[in-house]
């Protein structure tokens, strides 16, 4: 897992502000049941130096409402949260 240097300002999957981003090369598991910090995580496959990776965009409860729509939260620049 790593944090990419070229992280976008908004999630490219849902165009919503996100709290943090991580990039994964190997296997992974996701369980957000009753997660106190994140309401949603979006997944975006990317190529890094010719290898397949997956970027995770972690959205807090404040950034995404219960119905899954975006809230009016200001975007967070990755690495400054």
N, C-alpha and C positions, 0 to 999 in steps of 0.2 A: 504494500500500500504506500502511496505517496500523495502529496498535494501538488497538482500541476502548476507550473509557472504562468501558463497562459489561460487561467480560469476566466470565463466570461462574467460580466456583471450580473446577468440574469440567467436562470436555468434555460437551456436551449430546448428542453422537452416541454415545459409548461409556461415559459416566459414569466416566471415569478422569482422574486428575491429568494435567496437561500442563505442559510446560516453558515454552512461549511461545504467543502467538496473534498472527495477522496477519489483516488484513481487506483484500480486494482487489476493486476495482471493474471492472478491465479483464481482458484475456486473461491466461492464466497457463499454466505448464507444470510438471509434477511428475515428478521422477525420484528414487526413493529406493534405487536399486540400490547395494548396498554402502555405504550411508550410515553414517558412523562415529558421528554424533550422534543421529539420529532413527530409530526403528524404524517408526513409523507417523505419518501425518498424517491427521486426520479433517477432512472438509469439511462446512460447515453454511451453506446459503444463508440470507441475512437481508435485510431491507429497512432501508436507511439513508436517512432523509429521502425516502422514496418511491422510491428507486433500489435495484436489485438488486445485492448484494455477496455475496461468499463469504468466510466466516471459516475460517481454517486453524488447527487445534489440533495443535501439534507435540509428539509423545510421544517421550521418550527411550527407549533400550534398558532403562534401569532402571525405567521406569514401565510397560512392556509386555513380557511374556515372549515367548519365541520362538513360542509357540503362539497369540499374540495376546491372551491374557488379561491382566487388570490385575495388577500386583504390589502390594505393601503400601506403596508410596511415599506419603509425605504429599503432599497437594496443594500446588502452588506458586502463590502469588499473582502474577498477571502483573505484570511490571514490577519484581519484587523478586529475580529470579533472578540 
